[in-house]
Amino acid sequence: MSEQNASLESAGRPGKASTPASAPAPSIGPVLTLAMAASCGVCVANIYYNQPLLGLLQSAFDGQAGIVDWVPTITQLGYAGGLVCVIPLGDRIARRPLIIAQTLCLVLALVLLALSPNALVLVVASALVGITASVAQQIVPFAAELANPEQRGRVVGRVMAGLLCGILFSRAFGGYIGEQFGWRAAYWCGALLSAAAAGLLWATLPSRAASTTETYATLMRSLGTLLAQEPALVRATTIQALLFGSFIAFWSILALRLEAHFHLGAEAAGAFGILGAIGVLAAPLAGRVADRKGPHLIIGLGAVVMLLSWLVFAGWPSVAGLIVGVILLDFGEQIALVSNQHVIYALRPEARSRVNTVFMGGMFVGGAFGAWGAVIAWQRGGWIPVAGLGAVLVVLALAIHGVSRLAQSRRRHLEG
């Protein structure tokens, strides 16, 4: 840590009220890593079932399609709200009981969603599912806390691989169940799987003391302090928000694109999630490379790959083009995400939940913006404006990343 950062610590950086986080981190075994990865995937999957089901939801609530169209956006905003308002409690309350309780609340929210009698209840329940599904982002920093520093990139990469599996296979699973048994069945299945995840977490998670005794109000105020004191956190959050907005723009519109132009239903939309699962393989690889070479090269590479995917989407208007593009899009987004997490988790060990709150909250606000922008672009011009939106978001992320790397290089040159 630099002398400037050291002085900031002594001036009272957030989260230093107690010292458990300063103790050496224990190793985390493969069984616990797998349990955390699987639970992350199961919990986060629930906020993505609506993407392949959107056409079915419009049909189920005929005459209320204008409200139903906003379900993906509201769900993303709910997730962002959970990240901002609930995740900071992970520094204040022991993570094991907090994670289990939040997972059980997710089960209840899914039951309400499955029973929705009208579009308004559907939207409210979707927001609650988003808020409670943010438990996945309690699990990720807990894994980082349990891992030794030298294995942190690999552990986070593996847990994030589980999370991304949940995102991608949720579309295939939700699309298939919805097509065969109706959209409500998809959410009943989600409730059962989430209940099973709660049981798995109860059986495997270790007990660890909270890292701070600060009040909730102080924790929330400290989020602004983190943003003011950590430019690397602001930069990583902004870049990932733009990239994730681009990512969600595609997935929010895919079901409508397939139905309108290729006459394919929810099951086909979900099947694209399996193709995107190729990107899951990139998570542990990106973590290992970031451990050895540093994360910044991988962040730039991920953004370039995502930009290429949008060029494929726009220039190759066929199912084959969608297949190639989705593999590139998911691969690029995943390696950039894991590498940005490598950056932020090294910043404040004693405030890791709040760092994660800022990062993931910003990321899902970006996702909500991407979903909203994609709906508007689709309604006004169809697929090409959606592709243009996705590409512009990636270009902005690349510009921020490139300028910051040039500034850091120039600063090192002057100091040398």
C-alpha positions as CSV (number, residue, x, y, z in Angstrom):
1,M,0.0,0.0,0.0
2,S,1.3,3.5,-0.8
3,E,2.1,6.1,1.9
4,Q,-0.9,8.1,0.8
5,N,-3.2,5.1,1.2
6,A,-1.6,4.2,4.5
7,S,-2.3,7.7,5.8
8,L,-5.9,7.3,4.7
9,E,-6.2,4.1,6.7
10,S,-4.9,5.9,9.8
11,A,-7.4,8.7,9.1
12,G,-10.3,6.3,9.6
13,R,-11.1,4.4,6.5
14,P,-14.5,2.6,6.6
15,G,-14.6,-0.8,8.1
16,K,-11.7,-0.6,10.5
17,A,-13.7,-0.8,13.7
18,S,-12.6,-4.4,14.2
19,T,-9.8,-6.5,12.9
20,P,-10.9,-10.0,12.0
21,A,-10.4,-9.4,8.3
22,S,-6.7,-8.5,8.9
23,A,-6.0,-12.1,10.0
24,P,-4.4,-14.4,7.4
25,A,-7.1,-15.9,5.2
26,P,-7.5,-19.7,5.5
27,S,-7.5,-21.9,2.4
28,I,-10.8,-22.8,0.9
29,G,-11.3,-26.4,-0.2
30,P,-12.8,-27.7,-3.4
31,V,-16.1,-28.9,-1.8
32,L,-16.8,-25.5,-0.3
33,T,-15.8,-23.8,-3.5
34,L,-18.2,-26.0,-5.5
35,A,-21.0,-25.5,-3.0
36,M,-20.6,-21.7,-3.1
37,A,-20.4,-21.7,-6.9
38,A,-23.5,-23.9,-7.3
39,S,-25.5,-21.8,-4.8
40,C,-24.5,-18.6,-6.6
41,G,-25.7,-20.1,-9.9
42,V,-29.0,-21.3,-8.6
43,C,-29.8,-18.0,-6.8
44,V,-28.8,-15.6,-9.6
45,A,-30.6,-17.8,-12.2
46,N,-33.9,-16.5,-10.9
47,I,-33.5,-13.0,-12.3
48,Y,-32.9,-14.3,-15.8
49,Y,-35.8,-16.7,-16.3
50,N,-37.9,-13.8,-17.6
51,Q,-35.7,-13.2,-20.6
52,P,-36.7,-16.3,-22.7
53,L,-40.2,-16.2,-21.1
54,L,-41.0,-12.7,-22.2
55,G,-43.1,-13.7,-25.1
56,L,-45.1,-16.2,-22.9
57,L,-45.6,-13.5,-20.3
58,Q,-47.0,-11.1,-22.9
59,S,-49.4,-13.8,-24.0
60,A,-50.4,-14.7,-20.4
61,F,-51.2,-11.1,-19.5
62,D,-52.8,-10.1,-22.8
63,G,-53.6,-6.4,-22.9
64,Q,-50.9,-5.6,-20.3
65,A,-47.9,-6.2,-22.6
66,G,-46.7,-2.7,-22.0
67,I,-46.2,-3.4,-18.3
68,V,-44.8,-6.9,-18.9
69,D,-42.1,-5.5,-21.3
70,W,-40.5,-3.8,-18.2
71,V,-40.1,-7.0,-16.2
72,P,-36.4,-7.5,-17.2
73,T,-35.6,-3.9,-16.4
74,I,-37.4,-3.9,-13.0
75,T,-35.7,-7.2,-12.1
76,Q,-32.3,-5.7,-12.8
77,L,-33.1,-2.6,-10.8
78,G,-34.3,-4.8,-7.9
79,Y,-31.0,-6.7,-8.0
80,A,-29.1,-3.4,-8.0
81,G,-31.2,-2.2,-5.1
82,G,-30.4,-5.4,-3.2
83,L,-26.7,-4.9,-3.8
84,V,-26.8,-1.3,-2.5
85,C,-29.1,-1.8,0.5
86,V,-28.6,-5.4,1.6
87,I,-25.1,-6.5,0.6
88,P,-23.3,-4.0,2.9
89,L,-24.7,-5.9,5.8
90,G,-22.2,-8.6,5.0
91,D,-19.5,-6.5,6.7
92,R,-21.8,-5.9,9.8
93,I,-23.5,-9.3,10.3
94,A,-21.9,-12.7,10.2
95,R,-22.2,-13.9,6.6
96,R,-23.4,-17.5,7.3
97,P,-26.8,-16.6,8.9
98,L,-27.2,-13.6,6.6
99,I,-26.7,-15.6,3.4
100,I,-29.1,-18.4,4.6
101,A,-31.8,-16.0,5.6
102,Q,-31.6,-14.0,2.4
103,T,-31.8,-17.2,0.3
104,L,-35.0,-18.3,2.2
105,C,-36.5,-14.8,1.5
106,L,-35.7,-15.4,-2.2
107,V,-37.8,-18.6,-2.1
108,L,-40.8,-16.7,-0.7
109,A,-40.4,-14.0,-3.5
110,L,-40.4,-16.7,-6.1
111,V,-43.6,-18.3,-4.7
112,L,-45.3,-14.9,-5.0
113,L,-44.0,-14.5,-8.5
114,A,-45.3,-17.9,-9.5
115,L,-48.7,-17.0,-8.1
116,S,-49.0,-13.6,-9.8
117,P,-52.6,-12.9,-10.8
118,N,-51.9,-9.8,-12.9
119,A,-49.1,-7.8,-14.5
120,L,-48.7,-5.4,-11.6
121,V,-48.1,-8.2,-9.1
122,L,-45.8,-9.8,-11.6
123,V,-43.7,-6.6,-11.7
124,V,-43.6,-6.2,-7.9
125,A,-42.7,-9.8,-7.4
126,S,-40.0,-9.5,-10.0
127,A,-38.5,-6.6,-8.1
128,L,-38.5,-8.7,-4.9
129,V,-36.9,-11.6,-6.6
130,G,-34.2,-9.2,-7.9
131,I,-33.6,-7.8,-4.4
132,T,-33.3,-11.2,-2.6
133,A,-31.3,-12.9,-5.4
134,S,-28.5,-10.4,-4.7
135,V,-27.5,-13.0,-2.1
136,A,-25.2,-14.3,-4.8
137,Q,-23.1,-11.2,-4.2
138,Q,-22.9,-12.1,-0.5
139,I,-21.4,-15.4,-1.5
140,V,-18.7,-14.1,-3.9
141,P,-16.9,-11.8,-1.4
142,F,-17.2,-14.5,1.2
143,A,-15.3,-16.8,-1.1
144,A,-12.7,-14.1,-1.6
145,E,-12.4,-13.6,2.1
146,L,-11.9,-17.3,2.8
147,A,-9.2,-17.7,0.1
148,N,-5.5,-17.2,0.5
149,P,-4.3,-14.1,-1.4
150,E,-2.3,-16.2,-3.8
151,Q,-5.4,-18.3,-4.7
152,R,-8.0,-15.6,-4.6
153,G,-8.2,-15.0,-8.4
154,R,-8.7,-18.7,-9.0
155,V,-11.3,-19.1,-6.3
156,V,-13.3,-16.0,-7.3
157,G,-13.0,-17.2,-11.0
158,R,-14.5,-20.6,-10.0
159,V,-17.3,-19.1,-8.0
160,M,-18.0,-16.6,-10.8
161,A,-18.1,-19.5,-13.2
162,G,-20.9,-21.0,-11.2
163,L,-22.7,-17.7,-11.2
164,L,-22.4,-17.4,-14.9
165,C,-23.5,-21.0,-15.4
166,G,-26.6,-20.0,-13.5
167,I,-27.2,-16.9,-15.8
168,L,-26.7,-18.9,-19.0
169,F,-28.4,-22.2,-18.2
170,S,-31.3,-20.3,-16.6
171,R,-32.3,-19.2,-20.0
172,A,-32.2,-22.7,-21.4
173,F,-33.9,-24.1,-18.3
174,G,-36.5,-21.4,-18.1
175,G,-37.2,-21.4,-21.8
176,Y,-37.7,-25.2,-21.9
177,I,-39.9,-25.4,-18.7
178,G,-41.9,-22.4,-19.9
179,E,-42.5,-23.9,-23.4
180,Q,-43.4,-27.3,-22.0
181,F,-45.3,-26.6,-18.8
182,G,-46.0,-22.8,-18.7
183,W,-44.2,-19.8,-17.3
184,R,-45.4,-20.4,-13.7
185,A,-43.7,-23.8,-13.6
186,A,-40.3,-22.1,-14.3
187,Y,-40.6,-20.0,-11.2
188,W,-41.9,-22.9,-9.1
189,C,-38.8,-24.8,-10.1
190,G,-36.7,-21.8,-9.2
191,A,-38.3,-21.8,-5.7
192,L,-37.5,-25.5,-5.2
193,L,-33.9,-25.1,-6.4
194,S,-33.4,-22.0,-4.2
195,A,-34.7,-23.9,-1.2
196,A,-32.2,-26.7,-2.0
197,A,-29.4,-24.1,-2.2
198,A,-30.4,-22.8,1.2
199,G,-30.0,-26.3,2.6
200,L,-26.6,-26.7,0.9
201,L,-25.3,-23.4,2.3
202,W,-26.5,-24.3,5.8
203,A,-24.6,-27.6,5.6
204,T,-21.3,-26.2,4.2
205,L,-20.7,-22.5,5.0
206,P,-18.2,-21.9,7.9
207,S,-18.9,-19.4,10.6
208,R,-16.9,-16.2,10.5
209,A,-17.2,-13.1,12.6
210,A,-18.3,-9.9,11.1
211,S,-15.5,-7.6,9.9
212,T,-16.8,-4.4,11.5
213,T,-19.1,-3.2,14.3
214,E,-20.1,0.0,12.6
215,T,-23.8,0.8,12.3
216,Y,-25.8,0.3,9.1
217,A,-26.1,4.0,8.6
218,T,-22.3,4.4,8.9
219,L,-21.8,1.5,6.4
220,M,-24.1,3.2,3.9
221,R,-22.3,6.5,4.3
222,S,-19.0,4.8,3.8
223,L,-20.0,3.8,0.3
224,G,-19.5,7.4,-0.7
225,T,-16.2,7.4,1.1
226,L,-15.0,4.4,-0.9
227,L,-15.9,6.1,-4.1
228,A,-14.0,9.2,-3.1
229,Q,-10.9,7.4,-1.9
230,E,-10.6,4.6,-4.5
231,P,-10.4,5.8,-8.1
232,A,-9.6,2.2,-9.2
233,L,-13.0,1.2,-7.8
234,V,-14.8,4.0,-9.7
235,R,-13.0,3.1,-12.9
236,A,-13.6,-0.7,-12.7
237,T,-17.3,-0.1,-11.8
238,T,-17.9,2.3,-14.7
239,I,-16.2,0.0,-17.2
240,Q,-18.1,-3.1,-16.0
241,A,-21.4,-1.2,-15.9
242,L,-21.0,-0.3,-19.6
243,L,-20.0,-3.8,-20.6
244,F,-22.8,-5.4,-18.6
245,G,-25.3,-3.0,-20.1
246,S,-24.2,-4.1,-23.5
247,F,-24.5,-7.8,-22.4
248,I,-28.0,-7.4,-21.0
249,A,-29.2,-5.4,-24.0
250,F,-28.7,-8.5,-26.2
251,W,-30.3,-11.0,-23.8
252,S,-33.3,-8.7,-23.1
253,I,-34.3,-8.6,-26.7
254,L,-33.1,-12.1,-28.0
255,A,-36.5,-13.8,-27.4
256,L,-38.3,-11.0,-29.3
257,R,-35.7,-11.1,-32.1
258,L,-36.1,-14.9,-32.5
259,E,-39.9,-14.8,-32.4
260,A,-40.3,-11.8,-34.8
261,H,-37.7,-12.8,-37.5
262,F,-37.1,-16.5,-37.2
263,H,-40.5,-17.7,-35.7
264,L,-38.7,-19.4,-32.8
265,G,-40.1,-19.6,-29.3
266,A,-38.9,-19.5,-25.7
267,E,-37.2,-22.9,-25.8
268,A,-35.0,-21.7,-28.7
269,A,-34.2,-18.5,-26.9
270,G,-33.2,-20.5,-23.8
271,A,-31.0,-22.8,-25.9
272,F,-28.7,-19.8,-26.7
273,G,-27.8,-19.8,-23.1
274,I,-26.1,-23.1,-23.5
275,L,-24.0,-21.7,-26.3
276,G,-23.0,-18.8,-24.1
277,A,-21.9,-21.3,-21.4
278,I,-18.6,-21.6,-23.4
279,G,-17.7,-18.4,-21.8
280,V,-17.9,-20.1,-18.4
281,L,-14.6,-21.8,-19.3
282,A,-13.0,-18.4,-19.4
283,A,-13.6,-17.5,-15.8
284,P,-11.0,-19.8,-14.1
285,L,-8.6,-19.1,-17.0
286,A,-9.0,-15.3,-16.6
287,G,-8.5,-15.6,-12.9
288,R,-5.2,-17.5,-13.3
289,V,-3.9,-15.1,-15.9
290,A,-4.9,-12.1,-13.7
291,D,-3.0,-13.7,-10.8
292,R,0.1,-14.0,-12.9
293,K,0.1,-11.2,-15.4
294,G,-2.3,-8.6,-13.9
295,P,-5.9,-8.0,-14.8
296,H,-5.8,-4.9,-17.0
297,L,-4.8,-6.7,-20.3
298,I,-7.7,-9.1,-19.9
299,I,-10.2,-6.3,-19.3
300,G,-9.2,-4.7,-22.6
301,L,-9.3,-8.0,-24.4
302,G,-12.8,-8.8,-23.1
303,A,-14.1,-5.5,-24.3
304,V,-12.6,-5.9,-27.8
305,V,-14.2,-9.4,-28.0
306,M,-17.6,-8.0,-27.0
307,L,-17.3,-5.2,-29.7
308,L,-16.6,-7.9,-32.3
309,S,-19.7,-9.8,-31.2
310,W,-21.9,-6.7,-32.0
311,L,-20.3,-6.4,-35.4
312,V,-21.2,-10.0,-36.0
313,F,-24.8,-9.4,-34.8
314,A,-25.2,-6.4,-37.1
315,G,-23.4,-7.8,-40.1
316,W,-24.5,-11.4,-40.1
317,P,-28.4,-11.3,-39.7
318,S,-29.0,-15.0,-39.4
319,V,-29.3,-17.7,-36.7
320,A,-25.7,-18.6,-37.5
321,G,-24.6,-15.0,-36.8
322,L,-26.5,-15.1,-33.5
323,I,-24.7,-18.3,-32.5
324,V,-21.2,-17.0,-33.3
325,G,-22.0,-13.6,-31.7
326,V,-23.4,-15.0,-28.4
327,I,-20.3,-17.1,-27.9
328,L,-18.1,-14.0,-28.4
329,L,-20.3,-11.8,-26.2
330,D,-20.4,-14.1,-23.2
331,F,-16.7,-14.9,-23.4
332,G,-15.7,-11.3,-23.5
333,E,-18.1,-10.2,-20.8
334,Q,-17.0,-13.0,-18.4
335,I,-13.2,-12.5,-18.7
336,A,-13.6,-8.7,-18.3
337,L,-15.9,-9.2,-15.2
338,V,-13.5,-11.6,-13.4
339,S,-10.5,-9.4,-14.1
340,N,-12.3,-6.3,-12.8
341,Q,-13.2,-8.2,-9.7
342,H,-9.5,-9.1,-9.3
343,V,-8.9,-5.4,-9.2
344,I,-11.5,-4.4,-6.7
345,Y,-11.1,-7.3,-4.2
346,A,-7.4,-6.2,-3.7
347,L,-8.5,-2.7,-2.6
348,R,-10.1,-3.0,0.9
349,P,-9.9,-6.4,2.6
350,E,-11.8,-5.0,5.6
351,A,-14.6,-3.6,3.5
352,R,-15.0,-6.2,0.9
353,S,-18.8,-6.4,1.0
354,R,-19.1,-2.7,0.5
355,V,-16.5,-2.7,-2.3
356,N,-18.6,-5.4,-3.9
357,T,-21.8,-3.4,-3.3
358,V,-20.4,-0.4,-5.2
359,F,-19.0,-2.5,-8.0
360,M,-22.0,-4.9,-8.5
361,G,-24.6,-2.2,-7.8
362,G,-23.1,0.0,-10.5
363,M,-22.8,-3.0,-12.8
364,F,-26.5,-3.9,-12.5
365,V,-27.6,-0.3,-12.8
366,G,-25.7,-0.5,-16.1
367,G,-27.6,-3.7,-16.9
368,A,-30.9,-2.1,-16.1
369,F,-30.0,0.8,-18.4
370,G,-29.0,-1.7,-21.1
371,A,-32.3,-3.5,-20.8
372,W,-34.3,-0.2,-20.9
373,G,-32.3,1.1,-23.8
374,A,-32.7,-2.1,-25.7
375,V,-36.5,-2.1,-25.3
376,I,-36.7,1.5,-26.6
377,A,-34.3,0.7,-29.5
378,W,-36.3,-2.4,-30.4
379,Q,-39.6,-0.6,-30.3
380,R,-38.4,2.3,-32.5
381,G,-36.1,0.6,-35.0
382,G,-35.7,-3.1,-34.5
383,W,-32.4,-5.1,-34.3
384,I,-29.9,-2.7,-35.9
385,P,-30.5,0.1,-33.3
386,V,-30.1,-2.5,-30.5
387,A,-26.8,-3.6,-32.0
388,G,-25.8,0.0,-32.3
389,L,-26.6,0.6,-28.6
390,G,-24.6,-2.5,-27.6
391,A,-21.6,-1.5,-29.6
392,V,-21.6,2.1,-28.3
393,L,-21.6,0.9,-24.7
394,V,-18.6,-1.3,-25.3
395,V,-16.7,1.5,-27.1
396,L,-17.3,3.8,-24.1
397,A,-15.9,1.2,-21.8
398,L,-12.9,0.7,-24.1
399,A,-12.2,4.4,-24.2
400,I,-12.3,4.7,-20.4
401,H,-10.0,1.7,-20.0
402,G,-7.6,3.0,-22.7
403,V,-7.4,6.5,-21.2
404,S,-6.7,5.2,-17.7
405,R,-4.0,2.8,-18.9
406,L,-2.3,5.6,-20.8
407,A,-2.5,7.9,-17.8
408,Q,-1.0,5.2,-15.5
409,S,1.8,4.5,-18.1
410,R,2.6,8.2,-18.3
411,R,2.7,8.5,-14.6
412,R,5.0,5.6,-14.2
413,H,7.3,7.0,-16.9
414,L,7.5,10.4,-15.1
415,E,8.1,8.7,-11.7
416,G,10.8,6.5,-13.2
